[in-house]
Structure formats: structure tokens, C-alpha cells
Amino acid sequence: MGIITKIFLTGLTYAVLGALGLLLAIPPGYASPVFPAAGLAVAAVLCHGNRILPGVWLGSFLLNVGLSFSHGTFNFKTVVVAAMLGLGAMAQAYVAKLLIARWQPETWRHLETELDIALFMGITGPLACFTAATMGVTTLCLAGIVPPASFLY
């Protein structure tokens, strides 16, 4: 399977998993406490390298464009916001890969001990997630979708 096909399939799978995750979203529907698409993005980058990152961007972009379309707010601004949110998702997967490469260069492949599992979950979960969350909330605030008073919420 070629890289273009892998990128497309990663994007499509990310969008589907993201849509499922957004079923638990906090209104207006941009933030979810459970988001399996982020896990897919990390796994894809760890297994296929940085060349798969455009698929993460594509999936996030398609998900957020679809979300704005379903909310009846599809316009140029929402396309730009979707593109920026895609960059945040892509950056999160990249940061997770960098952190794993730094702290678990080989053990992430096997995760045989409780410490390995806890470290992997801590790195790819809360630590790496700050990247997309920060970029996403900042983008949504700058676009006027989320009021500045809700930035920290």
C-alpha cells in the first residue's frame, strides 16, 4: 500500500473516530472528554513515521468542516478554523511521537511492564494533549466561536 493511500485512510479513519468521539462533546461540539481519533493519530505516527501526519491533518480538517456544515455555520471562517484545528491535531501527534522517542525509544513497542504502560499513557495522554487543546482553544477564541471568558474552561 502506498503512502498516499495510507494518508487518505488515516484521514478517513480519524474523521470517523473523531465523529464518534464528538458524540460525547461539550456544546458547541468541539471538545470531547474521550477522543479515540487522537489515539489513532499517535499510533499512525509511531508506526508509519512523520510522513503520515498529513493524514492526521486531513482527518481533523474533514471532521471539523463536517461539524460546521452540520451546525449550519459553514463559511470561509469555519474552513480556516478547521484547517487550524487540523494543525493542532497534527502537532499533538508529532509531539507525542517526539516525547515517546525521548522517553521510550524502544519500550513503546512492547509495553510489557506497568511502568512502561503508565509512562506511555502519561506521555501520549495528558502531556501531548496540551498541544492540540491549547492550539484548538486559542483558535476558537480568536475566531470568536468560544468567548475569551471560557478560554480556561
C-alpha positions as CSV (number, residue, x, y, z in Angstrom):
1,M,0.0,0.0,0.0
2,G,1.4,3.4,-1.0
3,I,1.9,6.4,1.3
4,I,-0.9,8.4,-0.4
5,T,-3.4,5.6,0.3
6,K,-2.2,5.3,3.9
7,I,-2.6,9.1,4.3
8,F,-6.1,9.0,2.9
9,L,-7.1,6.0,5.0
10,T,-5.6,7.6,8.1
11,G,-7.6,10.8,7.4
12,L,-10.8,8.9,6.8
13,T,-10.4,6.8,9.9
14,Y,-9.5,9.8,12.0
15,A,-12.7,11.6,10.8
16,V,-14.9,8.7,11.6
17,L,-13.4,8.1,15.1
18,G,-13.5,11.8,15.7
19,A,-17.2,11.9,14.9
20,L,-17.8,9.1,17.3
21,G,-15.8,10.9,20.0
22,L,-17.8,14.1,19.4
23,L,-21.0,12.3,20.4
24,L,-19.8,13.0,23.9
25,A,-18.8,16.6,23.2
26,I,-19.5,19.6,25.3
27,P,-21.6,22.1,23.4
28,P,-20.9,23.7,20.8
29,G,-19.4,20.3,19.9
30,Y,-15.6,21.0,19.6
31,A,-14.3,19.4,22.8
32,S,-14.9,15.8,23.9
33,P,-13.6,14.1,27.1
34,V,-12.9,10.9,25.1
35,F,-11.4,11.3,21.6
36,P,-10.2,8.0,20.0
37,A,-9.1,9.8,16.9
38,A,-6.1,11.2,18.9
39,G,-5.0,7.7,19.8
40,L,-5.2,6.7,16.2
41,A,-3.1,9.7,15.2
42,V,-0.4,8.7,17.7
43,A,-0.4,5.1,16.7
44,A,-0.2,6.0,13.0
45,V,2.7,8.4,13.5
46,L,4.6,5.9,15.7
47,C,4.0,3.1,13.2
48,H,4.4,5.0,9.9
49,G,6.5,8.0,10.8
50,N,6.1,11.7,10.1
51,R,5.0,11.1,6.6
52,I,1.6,10.1,7.8
53,L,1.0,13.4,9.6
54,P,-0.9,14.9,6.6
55,G,-3.5,12.2,7.1
56,V,-4.0,13.4,10.7
57,W,-4.4,16.9,9.4
58,L,-6.8,15.8,6.7
59,G,-9.0,13.8,9.1
60,S,-9.2,16.6,11.6
61,F,-10.0,19.1,8.8
62,L,-12.7,16.9,7.4
63,L,-14.2,16.3,10.8
64,N,-14.4,20.0,11.7
65,V,-15.6,21.1,8.3
66,G,-18.3,18.4,8.6
67,L,-19.1,19.7,12.1
68,S,-19.5,23.3,10.9
69,F,-21.6,22.1,7.9
70,S,-23.9,20.1,10.3
71,H,-24.3,23.2,12.6
72,G,-25.3,25.3,9.6
73,T,-22.2,27.6,10.1
74,F,-20.2,26.5,7.1
75,N,-18.3,29.5,5.7
76,F,-14.7,30.7,5.0
77,K,-14.0,31.4,8.6
78,T,-15.0,27.9,9.7
79,V,-12.8,26.4,6.9
80,V,-9.9,28.4,8.3
81,V,-10.7,27.3,11.8
82,A,-10.9,23.6,10.6
83,A,-7.5,24.0,9.0
84,M,-6.0,25.4,12.2
85,L,-7.6,22.7,14.3
86,G,-6.1,20.2,11.9
87,L,-2.7,21.7,12.5
88,G,-3.2,21.3,16.3
89,A,-4.2,17.6,15.9
90,M,-1.1,17.1,13.7
91,A,1.1,18.9,16.1
92,Q,-0.2,16.8,19.0
93,A,0.6,13.5,17.2
94,Y,4.1,14.8,16.4
95,V,4.7,16.0,19.9
96,A,3.6,12.6,21.3
97,K,6.0,10.9,18.9
98,L,8.9,13.2,20.0
99,L,8.2,12.6,23.6
100,I,7.9,8.8,23.1
101,A,11.2,8.8,21.1
102,R,12.8,10.7,24.0
103,W,11.5,8.7,27.0
104,Q,10.5,5.3,25.5
105,P,12.5,4.8,22.3
106,E,12.1,1.0,22.3
107,T,9.8,0.1,25.1
108,W,6.7,1.6,23.5
109,R,6.6,-1.3,21.0
110,H,6.0,-3.9,23.7
111,L,4.7,-2.2,26.9
112,E,5.5,-5.2,29.0
113,T,5.6,-3.6,32.4
114,E,3.2,-1.5,34.4
115,L,5.7,1.3,34.4
116,D,6.1,1.2,30.6
117,I,2.3,1.4,30.2
118,A,1.9,4.2,32.7
119,L,4.7,6.2,31.1
120,F,3.2,5.7,27.6
121,M,-0.2,6.7,28.7
122,G,1.1,9.8,30.6
123,I,3.1,10.9,27.6
124,T,0.6,10.3,24.9
125,G,-2.4,11.3,27.0
126,P,-2.3,14.4,29.2
127,L,1.2,15.6,28.2
128,A,0.8,15.5,24.4
129,C,-2.8,16.6,24.5
130,F,-1.9,20.0,25.8
131,T,-0.7,20.7,22.3
132,A,-3.9,20.3,20.4
133,A,-6.0,21.6,23.3
134,T,-4.1,24.8,23.5
135,M,-4.0,25.4,19.8
136,G,-7.6,24.5,19.4
137,V,-9.0,26.7,22.2
138,T,-6.8,29.6,21.1
139,T,-8.1,29.2,17.5
140,L,-11.7,29.0,18.6
141,C,-11.3,32.1,20.8
142,L,-9.6,34.1,18.1
143,A,-12.3,33.1,15.7
144,G,-15.0,34.3,18.1
145,I,-16.5,30.8,18.4
146,V,-15.6,30.4,22.1
147,P,-15.8,33.5,24.2
148,P,-12.5,34.6,25.8
149,A,-14.0,34.2,29.3
150,S,-14.3,30.4,28.5
151,F,-10.7,30.0,27.4
152,L,-9.6,28.1,30.5
153,Y,-12.8,26.1,30.8
